[in-house]
Amino acid sequence: MDKKKIRQLLTIIKKPIITDKTTKLLENNQYCFQVDHKVKKSIIKEAIEYIFNVKVKQVNTCHKPLKKRTVNRFTGYQRHYKKAIVTLSKNDKINLFSEN
């Protein structure tokens, strides 16, 4: 792969989403990530496989709705993002938590 393609793959995945629901999904070998909202499933799959060196079985995505927030007298909205739920093959794992 050329350097431009690698750089694009690295910028697609923003951060992992770690909540109570997503930690329950880890038992089924599913991981949740916040991704760029313009990216297709096939490119998300390619990015996960390149970054973490795993085999992706399936990718499910959803656009999270805007949530209204109020701080003092100012009202606004949270940023829009796309959530990707990635299912890995049985033998692969991603280590999201550092072991100290």
VENWO-V648737 format. One record per pair of residues at least 4 apart in sequence whose ideal C-beta (glycine too) atoms are under 6 Angstrom apart, sorted by the first residue. I is the first residue (numbers start at 0). J is the second residue. Records with the same first field share a line. If there is no record, write none. Layout:
I = J, J
This chain:
0 = 4, 5
8 = 46, 49
11 = 34, 35, 38, 46
12 = 32, 34, 46
13 = 33
14 = 33
15 = 32, 95
16 = 21, 31, 33
17 = 21
21 = 31
24 = 29
28 = 87
29 = 84, 86
30 = 85, 93
31 = 84
32 = 83
33 = 80
34 = 38, 43, 81, 83
36 = 81
38 = 42, 43
40 = 58, 60
43 = 58, 83
44 = 55, 58
47 = 51, 55, 85
48 = 55
51 = 93
53 = 87, 91
54 = 88, 91
55 = 85
56 = 86, 88
57 = 86
58 = 83, 85
59 = 84
60 = 81, 83
61 = 82
62 = 81
63 = 80, 82
65 = 76
66 = 77
67 = 76
68 = 75, 77
69 = 74
87 = 91
